[in-house]
């Protein structure tokens, strides 16, 4: 029974051809340049255990039964075996096998079981290591007429589609055929380059994003086809390896992404149909993730091949569905865009179904994508030209509308201008009247101010009067405006005591404000000081300030029903005895500066309110401080009295009374106040100069410090030398 079973199996294997190693290709002139894979046997090595030719000789080969053996997406190793007999008139052949993107192809040529030649080709090897440097996998076969050899082919793929045409060309015939293919490729890639260049300029000029994504789609499609034809390995990555293997999947993914983006923008899905827009958006995101997955060696890379093919088919069908759906909903879709997509669908579907071995003829399926994409780009270019024309028409229409609106607006502006011109004339006439009234008012005001200046100058002592009663002195007086809030007071007076003494009274007075308000206060203050000279109870500067304080309060009524008027004045007053040996001083906020020779400072009787400040080589400056209270703050219940200070003076002493205008002046390189410290140093530096030069230097210092700045306040400095 066992022998019968063995006999049955042997007969079955023999009848079915299983284990038949009689695989022979007889080369004839008619069979050249066509695939003869149906005469070969193959062996599938899933575990990649058959590594050498010696091991491959011992395995059982199975008939391929197809002119172009197709092994689909695979990571297995395949061996193909056949005997080759030459019945042609040629003796120099080229064997073309595998795809240009196949990773590893090895060819063993044997005669009488001895290896004559061993060739290697494929993406894993350097382009320059090929026996024949060509984008395809080519091996030279030298075979005399009627001679025969045995050929073993080993194929390896990392997950890509693997099919193995077995095509023999005579040497000259191959290059003649290759020239025709190169011409077709040049036309195809030239077309894509032309599309990219022309529509790049369209995008630059129009700034319409659909042109940009059309360019990117065309470019990615071109690089994809460039890689499929083996040109990437030849021109960009001739060393083979990772970049050569992965560039195909990356640009296949980018082609899908940019196709979806281009269709999305061209069909305006964001505004026309939100659901379709989201489907396109999510599809692009998923495709981006697949591209990233394809960059990871191993299983993710292997799985990416069938996934990207399926995703490509989905993208093409999604685009077609969107066109049909929008037309059904009444949206206008360019007819050339629709035709181009129909062509793309046909070519893409044939190509992808061929990759999935649903369409059997690989030559047709491979050529379908290139042919359809070429027609697609031609028709899409017509569609984009229509879009350009539409944009130009819309632009012209918008310009015409804008021009019409501009004309209407100009007409309205002309009408408005007529009315405005009339209003302007009327308004100008009113302004001229008001200007004349203002000129008259200004003239009257300026005349009043000039008259006030004459009044103020009239109350000030003349230079002759000052020279007579207060010799060896100078006054630096510089009002901020036409009239001033600062004024100086110089008079001779006798005390009303039994032993009457004669004194020269001089004071520097700083009234609240400047200009007209200050001038008004200065007249009030001057009149009260003149009155105080005739009051018997006023016999010292302190008593004079008390009288002035109460007089200002009475004059201005500075407190009524809880409302307090703060107008008043700061003053420094001295009374110099006729023998010029003693002075009396009283001050309201404004101090007295006394410059005294250094050797006399030790003989000075220092009071509590006296401070020695800066010193030079010859003199020191002593400040006799005033009471920190202004004139004009008196009340009926106020028992306050200004202090009167008696001081001895010596020959060479210099007395300086001043307002705050000089120290408070802004200027200098950093636009700061002159400051009291700098003012004291200046006075001390000028001490040794004659009084007339002191005055000129002091005025020069002030002008230099002020520079281009406006004057801050009225300036008053009185200097008397003993």
Secondary structure, DSSP 4 states (H G I P E B T S, - for coil): -HHHHHHHHHHHHHHHTTT----EEEE-TTTTTSB-GGG-EEEEETT----SHHHHTTSPPEE--SSEEEEEE--SEEEEEEEEEE-SS--EEEEEES-TT-SEEEEEEEETTEEEEEEEESTTS-GGGSSS-SSS-EEEEE--TT-EEEEEEEEE-SSSEEEEEEEEEEHHHHHHHHHHHHHHHHHHHHHHHHHHHHHHHHHHHH--HHHHHHHHHHHHHHHHHHHHTTHHHHHT-TT-SHHHHHHHHHHHHHHHHHHHHHHHHHTTHHHH-HHHHHHHHHHHHHHHHHHHHHTSTTHHHHHHHHHHHHHHHHHHHHHHHHHHHHHHTT----HHHHHHHHHHHHHHHHHHHHHTTSS--HHHHHHHHHHHHHHHHHHHHHHHHHHHHHHHHHHHHHHHHHHHHHHHHHHHHHHHHHHHHHHHHHHHHHHHHHHHHHHHHHHHHHHHHHHHHHHHHHHSPPHHHHHHHS-SEEEEEE-SSSS-SEEEEEEEEE--SSS--EEEEEEEEEESSSHHHHHHHHHHHHHHHHHHTT-TT--SHHHHHHHHHHHHHHHHT-EETTEE----EEEEEEEEETTSSEEEEEEEB--EEEEEEHHHHTTS---TTEEEEEE-SSEEEEEEPPBS--BT---TT-------EEEE--TT-EEEEE-STTTT-EETTTTEE--HHHHHHHHHHHTTS-HHHHHHHHHHHHHHHHTTSPP-S-EEEEEEE-
